[in-house]
Amino acid sequence: MKIKRYRIVDMKRFISFLAIMVILPILIFFLISHNRAYSSVYEEGYVEVRVKRGDTLWKIALDNMPLEYDVRKMVYEIMKFNDMDSADIYPGDLIKIPIRYNCK
């Protein structure tokens, strides 16, 4: 069985082809993996709030949410951020409020 041998006619063109074949997949990978358009929040910053007598999660959410933001969504996010099963809070509790931009 005879092995077929290939000869490189234009070395510059061949190296350009190899470079493109190596760089293109790497570039595509970085463009896809670093796309953050799927998330509305890039960094999870928070503010700690000490619950006072008479406070409710709803009131705390109203005081700490961005303008024109749904208070129900803010309450849900606070509960999720603090890993809470219910909206029951008590004086002295420390609650972390996720930071949102355009706050009141």
C-alpha positions, 0 to 999 in steps of 0.5 A, a space after each residue: 500500500 502506497 502512502 499518499 504524500 502532500 506537498 505544501 505549495 504556499 507555506 504562508 497561505 498554509 500557516 494562515 489557514 492553520 492560524 485561523 483554524 486555531 484562533 476561530 474556535 477559541 474566539 467563538 468559545 470566548 464570545 459565547 461563554 462571556 455573554 452576560 445578556 441572559 442575566 439582569 444582575 451581573 454582581 450580587 451586591 447586598 445591603 444588610 437591614 436590621 428588622 425593627 418592630 412593625 417592619 414587614 418584608 413588603 415595607 422593607 422591599 418598598 424602601 429598598 427597590 428601584 423606581 418602577 420595580 414590582 414590589 412583589 418581585 422585590 419581596 420574592 428576590 429578598 426571600 430567595 436571596 436570604 433562603 427564606 421559606 416564608 415572609 415571616 420576619 421578627 424584630 432583630 432579624 438581619 436581612 440581606 437586600 440585593 442591590 438594584 440600581 435606580 433606587 429611590 
